[in-house]
């Protein structure tokens, strides 16, 4: 079964928000921080560390 990555992440995110109930500002900070890190000079180092 092939599930797109964006769909799997969306499902995990929705379940996490429903079960853990973090504040909305924390969700926004994590999303914005991830977006900014993905476009920074640290992106190749993070990519290497993940793989």
N, CA, C and O atoms as a CHARMM CRD file, in Angstrom:
* protein
*
  204
    1    1 UNK  N      0.85100  -1.17400   0.00000 PROA 1      0.00000
    2    1 UNK  CA     0.00000   0.00000   0.00000 PROA 1      0.00000
    3    1 UNK  C      0.89500   1.23400   0.00000 PROA 1      0.00000
    4    1 UNK  O      1.71700   1.41100   0.89900 PROA 1      0.00000
    5    2 UNK  N      0.73600   2.07100  -0.99300 PROA 2      0.00000
    6    2 UNK  CA     1.53700   3.29100  -1.10500 PROA 2      0.00000
    7    2 UNK  C      0.73600   4.48100  -0.59300 PROA 2      0.00000
    8    2 UNK  O     -0.30700   4.83200  -1.14500 PROA 2      0.00000
    9    3 UNK  N      1.24400   5.09500   0.47600 PROA 3      0.00000
   10    3 UNK  CA     0.60000   6.26400   1.06300 PROA 3      0.00000
   11    3 UNK  C      1.54100   7.44800   0.86300 PROA 3      0.00000
   12    3 UNK  O      2.72100   7.35900   1.20100 PROA 3      0.00000
   13    4 UNK  N      1.03300   8.56100   0.31600 PROA 4      0.00000
   14    4 UNK  CA     1.90300   9.73000   0.15300 PROA 4      0.00000
   15    4 UNK  C      2.40800  10.23100   1.50800 PROA 4      0.00000
   16    4 UNK  O      1.70500  10.15200   2.51600 PROA 4      0.00000
   17    5 UNK  N      3.63500  10.74500   1.51200 PROA 5      0.00000
   18    5 UNK  CA     4.23400  11.22500   2.74900 PROA 5      0.00000
   19    5 UNK  C      3.41800  12.34400   3.36500 PROA 5      0.00000
   20    5 UNK  O      3.23700  12.37300   4.58300 PROA 5      0.00000
   21    6 UNK  N      2.92100  13.27000   2.54900 PROA 6      0.00000
   22    6 UNK  CA     2.15500  14.38900   3.09200 PROA 6      0.00000
   23    6 UNK  C      0.88500  13.89700   3.78800 PROA 6      0.00000
   24    6 UNK  O      0.46000  14.48000   4.78500 PROA 6      0.00000
   25    7 UNK  N      0.27600  12.82600   3.26800 PROA 7      0.00000
   26    7 UNK  CA    -0.94100  12.29700   3.88700 PROA 7      0.00000
   27    7 UNK  C     -0.62900  11.60800   5.21400 PROA 7      0.00000
   28    7 UNK  O     -1.37900  11.74400   6.18000 PROA 7      0.00000
   29    8 UNK  N      0.47100  10.87500   5.25700 PROA 8      0.00000
   30    8 UNK  CA     0.86900  10.20800   6.50200 PROA 8      0.00000
   31    8 UNK  C      1.20800  11.23700   7.57500 PROA 8      0.00000
   32    8 UNK  O      0.81800  11.07500   8.73100 PROA 8      0.00000
   33    9 UNK  N      1.93200  12.29500   7.20400 PROA 9      0.00000
   34    9 UNK  CA     2.26500  13.34400   8.15900 PROA 9      0.00000
   35    9 UNK  C      1.02600  14.08700   8.63300 PROA 9      0.00000
   36    9 UNK  O      0.92900  14.45700   9.80300 PROA 9      0.00000
   37   10 UNK  N      0.09000  14.30200   7.73900 PROA 10     0.00000
   38   10 UNK  CA    -1.15600  14.96300   8.11200 PROA 10     0.00000
   39   10 UNK  C     -1.93500  14.12900   9.12700 PROA 10     0.00000
   40   10 UNK  O     -2.45800  14.66400  10.10500 PROA 10     0.00000
   41   11 UNK  N     -2.01100  12.82400   8.89500 PROA 11     0.00000
   42   11 UNK  CA    -2.72200  11.93300   9.82800 PROA 11     0.00000
   43   11 UNK  C     -2.04800  11.90500  11.19300 PROA 11     0.00000
   44   11 UNK  O     -2.72100  11.97900  12.22100 PROA 11     0.00000
   45   12 UNK  N     -0.72800  11.79900  11.20800 PROA 12     0.00000
   46   12 UNK  CA     0.00100  11.79800  12.48000 PROA 12     0.00000
   47   12 UNK  C     -0.18000  13.13400  13.20000 PROA 12     0.00000
   48   12 UNK  O     -0.34100  13.16300  14.42000 PROA 12     0.00000
   49   13 UNK  N     -0.15600  14.22200  12.46200 PROA 13     0.00000
   50   13 UNK  CA    -0.34700  15.54000  13.06700 PROA 13     0.00000
   51   13 UNK  C     -1.72900  15.71500  13.66300 PROA 13     0.00000
   52   13 UNK  O     -1.86900  16.24200  14.76600 PROA 13     0.00000
   53   14 UNK  N     -2.75000  15.27600  12.94200 PROA 14     0.00000
   54   14 UNK  CA    -4.11600  15.39700  13.45100 PROA 14     0.00000
   55   14 UNK  C     -4.30300  14.54400  14.70000 PROA 14     0.00000
   56   14 UNK  O     -4.90500  14.99000  15.67700 PROA 14     0.00000
   57   15 UNK  N     -3.79000  13.32000  14.66800 PROA 15     0.00000
   58   15 UNK  CA    -3.89200  12.46100  15.85200 PROA 15     0.00000
   59   15 UNK  C     -3.11700  13.04600  17.03600 PROA 15     0.00000
   60   15 UNK  O     -3.58200  12.99000  18.17400 PROA 15     0.00000
   61   16 UNK  N     -1.94500  13.59900  16.76800 PROA 16     0.00000
   62   16 UNK  CA    -1.16400  14.20900  17.83900 PROA 16     0.00000
   63   16 UNK  C     -1.86900  15.38700  18.47500 PROA 16     0.00000
   64   16 UNK  O     -1.84600  15.53600  19.69600 PROA 16     0.00000
   65   17 UNK  N     -2.49700  16.22900  17.66100 PROA 17     0.00000
   66   17 UNK  CA    -3.21000  17.39100  18.19400 PROA 17     0.00000
   67   17 UNK  C     -4.42600  16.93400  18.99600 PROA 17     0.00000
   68   17 UNK  O     -4.72200  17.50500  20.04600 PROA 17     0.00000
   69   18 UNK  N     -5.13300  15.91300  18.51400 PROA 18     0.00000
   70   18 UNK  CA    -6.31500  15.43900  19.23700 PROA 18     0.00000
   71   18 UNK  C     -5.95000  14.74100  20.54800 PROA 18     0.00000
   72   18 UNK  O     -6.65300  14.90100  21.54600 PROA 18     0.00000
   73   19 UNK  N     -4.86300  13.97200  20.55600 PROA 19     0.00000
   74   19 UNK  CA    -4.52400  13.20000  21.74700 PROA 19     0.00000
   75   19 UNK  C     -3.72900  14.00100  22.77400 PROA 19     0.00000
   76   19 UNK  O     -3.99000  13.89900  23.97200 PROA 19     0.00000
   77   20 UNK  N     -2.76200  14.79600  22.31900 PROA 20     0.00000
   78   20 UNK  CA    -1.87400  15.50700  23.24700 PROA 20     0.00000
   79   20 UNK  C     -2.41700  16.88300  23.62200 PROA 20     0.00000
   80   20 UNK  O     -2.15300  17.37300  24.72100 PROA 20     0.00000
   81   21 UNK  N     -3.16900  17.50800  22.72600 PROA 21     0.00000
   82   21 UNK  CA    -3.77400  18.83300  22.93500 PROA 21     0.00000
   83   21 UNK  C     -2.75900  19.92800  23.27200 PROA 21     0.00000
   84   21 UNK  O     -2.89000  20.60300  24.29300 PROA 21     0.00000
   85   22 UNK  N     -1.72500  20.10800  22.39400 PROA 22     0.00000
   86   22 UNK  CA    -0.76800  21.19700  22.65200 PROA 22     0.00000
   87   22 UNK  C     -1.41300  22.54800  22.32900 PROA 22     0.00000
   88   22 UNK  O     -2.38400  22.60500  21.57500 PROA 22     0.00000
   89   23 UNK  N     -0.87900  23.62900  22.89300 PROA 23     0.00000
   90   23 UNK  CA    -1.41900  24.95600  22.56200 PROA 23     0.00000
   91   23 UNK  C     -1.17300  25.28600  21.08500 PROA 23     0.00000
   92   23 UNK  O     -0.19500  24.82700  20.49400 PROA 23     0.00000
   93   24 UNK  N     -2.05700  26.07400  20.50500 PROA 24     0.00000
   94   24 UNK  CA    -1.96700  26.40200  19.07400 PROA 24     0.00000
   95   24 UNK  C     -0.72200  27.19500  18.74400 PROA 24     0.00000
   96   24 UNK  O     -0.18600  27.06800  17.64400 PROA 24     0.00000
   97   25 UNK  N     -0.24200  28.02500  19.68700 PROA 25     0.00000
   98   25 UNK  CA     0.96600  28.79600  19.40700 PROA 25     0.00000
   99   25 UNK  C      2.17300  27.87600  19.26900 PROA 25     0.00000
  100   25 UNK  O      3.07800  28.16000  18.48500 PROA 25     0.00000
  101   26 UNK  N      2.20100  26.76700  20.02700 PROA 26     0.00000
  102   26 UNK  CA     3.30600  25.82300  19.93000 PROA 26     0.00000
  103   26 UNK  C      3.30000  25.11600  18.57600 PROA 26     0.00000
  104   26 UNK  O      4.35700  24.89200  17.98500 PROA 26     0.00000
  105   27 UNK  N      2.13400  24.77300  18.09500 PROA 27     0.00000
  106   27 UNK  CA     2.01800  24.16000  16.76900 PROA 27     0.00000
  107   27 UNK  C      2.52600  25.12900  15.70300 PROA 27     0.00000
  108   27 UNK  O      3.26200  24.73600  14.79800 PROA 27     0.00000
  109   28 UNK  N      2.13200  26.38500  15.81700 PROA 28     0.00000
  110   28 UNK  CA     2.58300  27.39500  14.86000 PROA 28     0.00000
  111   28 UNK  C      4.09000  27.60300  14.88900 PROA 28     0.00000
  112   28 UNK  O      4.72500  27.73900  13.84300 PROA 28     0.00000
  113   29 UNK  N      4.65700  27.62600  16.08100 PROA 29     0.00000
  114   29 UNK  CA     6.11300  27.81000  16.21000 PROA 29     0.00000
  115   29 UNK  C      6.85800  26.62400  15.60700 PROA 29     0.00000
  116   29 UNK  O      7.86200  26.81300  14.92000 PROA 29     0.00000
  117   30 UNK  N      6.38000  25.40100  15.85600 PROA 30     0.00000
  118   30 UNK  CA     7.03800  24.22000  15.28800 PROA 30     0.00000
  119   30 UNK  C      6.94800  24.19600  13.76700 PROA 30     0.00000
  120   30 UNK  O      7.92300  23.87200  13.08900 PROA 30     0.00000
  121   31 UNK  N      5.77800  24.53900  13.23100 PROA 31     0.00000
  122   31 UNK  CA     5.62800  24.56500  11.77200 PROA 31     0.00000
  123   31 UNK  C      6.49400  25.64500  11.13600 PROA 31     0.00000
  124   31 UNK  O      7.16600  25.39400  10.13600 PROA 31     0.00000
  125   32 UNK  N      6.48000  26.83700  11.70800 PROA 32     0.00000
  126   32 UNK  CA     7.27800  27.93300  11.16400 PROA 32     0.00000
  127   32 UNK  C      8.76900  27.64400  11.31200 PROA 32     0.00000
  128   32 UNK  O      9.54600  27.91700  10.39700 PROA 32     0.00000
  129   33 UNK  N      9.17200  27.09400  12.45500 PROA 33     0.00000
  130   33 UNK  CA    10.57400  26.74900  12.66500 PROA 33     0.00000
  131   33 UNK  C     11.05400  25.69000  11.68700 PROA 33     0.00000
  132   33 UNK  O     12.16000  25.79100  11.15700 PROA 33     0.00000
  133   34 UNK  N     10.23400  24.67600  11.44300 PROA 34     0.00000
  134   34 UNK  CA    10.60100  23.64300  10.48000 PROA 34     0.00000
  135   34 UNK  C     10.71500  24.19400   9.07200 PROA 34     0.00000
  136   34 UNK  O     11.61600  23.82100   8.32000 PROA 34     0.00000
  137   35 UNK  N      9.79600  25.08500   8.71800 PROA 35     0.00000
  138   35 UNK  CA     9.83300  25.70100   7.39300 PROA 35     0.00000
  139   35 UNK  C     11.08500  26.54700   7.21900 PROA 35     0.00000
  140   35 UNK  O     11.72600  26.50600   6.16900 PROA 35     0.00000
  141   36 UNK  N     11.43500  27.31700   8.25100 PROA 36     0.00000
  142   36 UNK  CA    12.61900  28.16900   8.16000 PROA 36     0.00000
  143   36 UNK  C     13.91000  27.35200   8.17600 PROA 36     0.00000
  144   36 UNK  O     14.86500  27.70300   7.48300 PROA 36     0.00000
  145   37 UNK  N     13.95400  26.27400   8.95300 PROA 37     0.00000
  146   37 UNK  CA    15.14400  25.42500   8.97700 PROA 37     0.00000
  147   37 UNK  C     15.35700  24.70800   7.65100 PROA 37     0.00000
  148   37 UNK  O     16.49700  24.49200   7.23900 PROA 37     0.00000
  149   38 UNK  N     14.27500  24.34200   6.98500 PROA 38     0.00000
  150   38 UNK  CA    14.39400  23.62500   5.71700 PROA 38     0.00000
  151   38 UNK  C     15.01000  24.49800   4.63400 PROA 38     0.00000
  152   38 UNK  O     15.56500  23.98200   3.66500 PROA 38     0.00000
  153   39 UNK  N     14.91800  25.81100   4.78800 PROA 39     0.00000
  154   39 UNK  CA    15.43800  26.72900   3.77600 PROA 39     0.00000
  155   39 UNK  C     16.70300  27.44100   4.25500 PROA 39     0.00000
  156   39 UNK  O     17.11600  28.43300   3.65200 PROA 39     0.00000
  157   40 UNK  N     17.32300  26.94900   5.33000 PROA 40     0.00000
  158   40 UNK  CA    18.49100  27.62200   5.88200 PROA 40     0.00000
  159   40 UNK  C     19.78000  26.92800   5.44200 PROA 40     0.00000
  160   40 UNK  O     19.75700  25.93800   4.71100 PROA 40     0.00000
  161   41 UNK  N     20.90000  27.47600   5.90800 PROA 41     0.00000
  162   41 UNK  CA    22.19200  26.87100   5.59700 PROA 41     0.00000
  163   41 UNK  C     22.39900  25.57600   6.37700 PROA 41     0.00000
  164   41 UNK  O     23.30400  24.80500   6.05900 PROA 41     0.00000
  165   42 UNK  N     21.58000  25.32800   7.38800 PROA 42     0.00000
  166   42 UNK  CA    21.68700  24.10500   8.17900 PROA 42     0.00000
  167   42 UNK  C     21.00000  22.91500   7.52500 PROA 42     0.00000
  168   42 UNK  O     21.15500  21.78200   7.98200 PROA 42     0.00000
  169   43 UNK  N     20.24300  23.16100   6.46400 PROA 43     0.00000
  170   43 UNK  CA    19.47500  22.08800   5.82100 PROA 43     0.00000
  171   43 UNK  C     20.33500  20.91300   5.36900 PROA 43     0.00000
  172   43 UNK  O     19.94600  19.77100   5.61600 PROA 43     0.00000
  173   44 UNK  N     21.49000  21.12600   4.71600 PROA 44     0.00000
  174   44 UNK  CA    22.31600  19.96400   4.32900 PROA 44     0.00000
  175   44 UNK  C     22.82400  19.16800   5.53000 PROA 44     0.00000
  176   44 UNK  O     22.90500  17.94100   5.46800 PROA 44     0.00000
  177   45 UNK  N     23.16700  19.85600   6.62400 PROA 45     0.00000
  178   45 UNK  CA    23.62700  19.13400   7.81300 PROA 45     0.00000
  179   45 UNK  C     22.51200  18.32100   8.44000 PROA 45     0.00000
  180   45 UNK  O     22.73800  17.19700   8.88700 PROA 45     0.00000
  181   46 UNK  N     21.32200  18.87300   8.47500 PROA 46     0.00000
  182   46 UNK  CA    20.17100  18.16000   9.02800 PROA 46     0.00000
  183   46 UNK  C     19.84600  16.96700   8.13700 PROA 46     0.00000
  184   46 UNK  O     19.54000  15.88400   8.63500 PROA 46     0.00000
  185   47 UNK  N     19.91000  17.16200   6.83500 PROA 47     0.00000
  186   47 UNK  CA    19.61700  16.07200   5.90100 PROA 47     0.00000
  187   47 UNK  C     20.61700  14.92600   6.06100 PROA 47     0.00000
  188   47 UNK  O     20.23900  13.75500   6.02400 PROA 47     0.00000
  189   48 UNK  N     21.87700  15.26600   6.23700 PROA 48     0.00000
  190   48 UNK  CA    22.90500  14.25200   6.44800 PROA 48     0.00000
  191   48 UNK  C     22.69400  13.50600   7.76100 PROA 48     0.00000
  192   48 UNK  O     22.87700  12.29000   7.82400 PROA 48     0.00000
  193   49 UNK  N     22.31100  14.22900   8.80400 PROA 49     0.00000
  194   49 UNK  CA    22.10600  13.61500  10.12300 PROA 49     0.00000
  195   49 UNK  C     20.88800  12.68900  10.10900 PROA 49     0.00000
  196   49 UNK  O     20.88800  11.65900  10.78300 PROA 49     0.00000
  197   50 UNK  N     19.87400  13.04100   9.36200 PROA 50     0.00000
  198   50 UNK  CA    18.66200  12.22000   9.30900 PROA 50     0.00000
  199   50 UNK  C     18.91500  10.93800   8.53700 PROA 50     0.00000
  200   50 UNK  O     18.42400   9.87300   8.91200 PROA 50     0.00000
  201   51 UNK  N     19.68600  11.03900   7.45100 PROA 51     0.00000
  202   51 UNK  CA    19.96000   9.84400   6.64100 PROA 51     0.00000
  203   51 UNK  C     21.06000   9.08700   7.28900 PROA 51     0.00000
  204   51 UNK  O     21.46700   8.03900   6.78800 PROA 51     0.00000
